Amino acid sequence: MGTALYPTLSASPLSSSNPHLPPKPVTPLIPRLTTRRSLLASSAAFLSSVPLLDLPPSAAALPPPSSPAPSAPAFFEIPGSGGVKALDLRVGSGETPIDGDQVSIHYYGRLAAKQGWRFDSTYDHKDTMGDPVPFLFVLGSGKVISGIEAAVKSMKVGGTRRVIIPPSQGYQNTSQEPIPPNFFDRQRLFTTIFNPTRLANGEGSTLGTLIFDIELVSSRHS
């Protein structure tokens, strides 16, 4: 009943125009009753049935070229320092001071035995204009604890270095510099380092361990 949805292939004039040529295939017409929704459904079904091909990924999908990860900075022992370990936070571009030079530094001083308690900082020492005042000393004079001298002797002006100073290179008495200007900070520092009871218990190897962040501001030949 009704009209056929597809035309008859033999009715094509191309197939009978020349009997010596093979008949040209005729693409069947899409029936009018086919809807857009059915086309989409059939396309999706076709794509889902096609096996995935092992094709190279596109350039956009490729990961960025691998580059060697930069090595993390590490502490190193300063030669001839008696065990002072240093970590360069910023390498300076100026000259390296020598014994007899007057140097100026900024520092944060912390005590390892008190969970890193900061007992002094030159950034808290302000002049009349409110600017931080650096700490001045003559390199090699022996007035400053050995660990700081060892650190500064191998720095360049403009550099910043974190140093771990063992007790043997730290405070040996209460007159060595740098000395906290605040009385209570000074008392807490020295009563911890020179605590007789704890020293008698064999804690001397840890009580006086210091951590200093040192910035070498300038160096001047005398």
N, C-alpha and C positions, 0 to 999 in steps of 0.2 A: 504494500500500500504506500502511496505517496511517491514523491520524486526522490531518486537516489541522491545521496549526499556527495558522492565522488563521481566525476565524469569517467566515462569508459575510455581506457588507454587506446584501444584500437580505433577510436573515433578521431584521433588526432590527425590532421592533414599532413603533418611532417612524416608520419610513419608510412604513408602510402604515396608520397610525391615521387620517390625514386625507388624502384624495387631493388636496385643493385646496392643501395646503401643500407647499413644496419639501422634499424629503427632507433631514433633518438629518444633517450628516456625522458619521460615527462614527469615533472614533480607534481605530486598530488596536491591539490588545493586544500587549504585548511578549511574545514567545515565552518559554516557561519555560526553554528551553535556552540563552537568552542569559545569559552570565556577566558578573560585575562587571568582569573583566579586559577583555572585548570591548567593554563600554560605555566604559571609560576610553580604550581604543585608538581607538574611533570618535570620541570627543569630541576627542582630541588631533588626529586627522586633520582634523576639521572646523575647529578653531581655526587650524591651520596653513594651511588653504586660504583663510581670510578675509583680504582685503587690509587692511593697516594703515590706520587712519583718521587723518586729520590733525586730531587733537583737541588742545585746549590742555592743557598739562601741569598736574598737580595743584599745589595750593599748596605741598605739601611738597617737590615737585621743583623749584620755582622757586628760582633763586639769591637770596641775600640782597640787599637793595637796595644798589646801589653808592653809596659815599660817597667824596668826594675824599680822596686820600691826603694825609696831613699832610706838609707840606714839611719836608725834612731841614734841621736847623740848619746854617748855613754861617759861615765866617770873614768878618769885615768889618774894614775898616781904620778904626782909631780916628782921628777927625778931629784934625788938628794934632799927631799923635803922631810924625811922622817915619817912618811906615811900619809901625807896630806893628799886627799883625792879631790880632783877638780872636774867641773863640767862647764864648758864654755857655752854660755847662753847667747853671747854676741861677741864675735871676734873684732877687736878694734883695728883701726887702720893707721894709728899713730906709732910712735917709737916705743921701744921697750926700755923701761928705766933700769939704771944700774945703781950699785951702792954709792951713797953720797948724794943722790938726787933727792930733791924735795918733791914728794908726791902728794896728791890730794885724791881722796877716794870718798865715795858714798858707800854705805853698807847697811844691811840688815843683819843683826846678830841674834842667833837663836841658840837655845840650849837643848840638846837632844834629850837629856835626862828629864826634862819637864815637858815632854811631848811637843817639842819644837817651840817652846815659849820664847817670844821675841823680847829680849831684855834691853835692846837698844837699837836705834836707827838714826842715822845722820839726817834723814829726811824729816825727822821731827825737831831737829835743831835749827831754829829759824833766826835770821838776823832781824834788824829793826825794820827792814822792808818786807819781812815775811818770807824771804827766800831761804831754802835749805842751805845750811852751811856744811861743806865737806870737811872731812877729817884730814889734817895735815901732819905729816911726819917725815923724817929723813930716813931713807931706806938704808938699812944696815946699822942703824944706831943702837939696836938692841932694846929700845924702849917699848916696842910693839911686839905682841906675841909672835912667835916664830912662824906659825901657820899662815898668818896674813902676809908677812914678809915674803915667804916662799911663793905664795899665790901671785903677789904683785910683781915679783921679779920676772915672771914668765908671761906677763900680760902685755898687751899693747894699749896705748891710750885710746879711750873710746870703747874699750871692751867691757863686758860684764861676765862675771864668773861666779859660780856657786862652788864653795869648797867645804869639805868635811874635814875638820881638824881634830886629830886624836888628842887625848889629854896631854901627852908628852910634848905636843907642839902648841898647846893652848896656854891657859893661865897657870903660871907657876907660883905666883904671889899676887897680892891684891894691889900692887902698884903698877903692874903692867897695863899698857894701853891696848885697845881703847877701853876706857872706864865709863860705864853708864853714869850720866850726870845726876840722874834721879837716885836719891838715897835709898829708897825702898827697893828699887830694881837692883841696885848695887849690892845691898844686903842679901837679897834673895839669891842672886847669882853666886856670890862667894860662899855663902853658908851651904849652898848645894854642892859646889865643887869641892870645898874643903871640909865637908862634914866628917868629923873624926870617927863617929860611930860607923858610918857607912864605909869609910876608908878602911877601918879595922876589919870590916866584914868582907874585904876584898872587892869592893865595888869601884875602886879607883880607876879601873880601865874604862868605865862608862860614864862616870859622873861628870867629867870635864870635857866630854865630846861636844864640839861646837859646830854650828852650821852658819857660814857667812855668805851672803850675796854681796859681791864687791864690784863696784863700778870704778874703773880707773879714769878719773876726770882729767888729770894733767900730770906732767912730770917736768921738773925744771932742774937743770944742772946747776950745782952750787959753785 
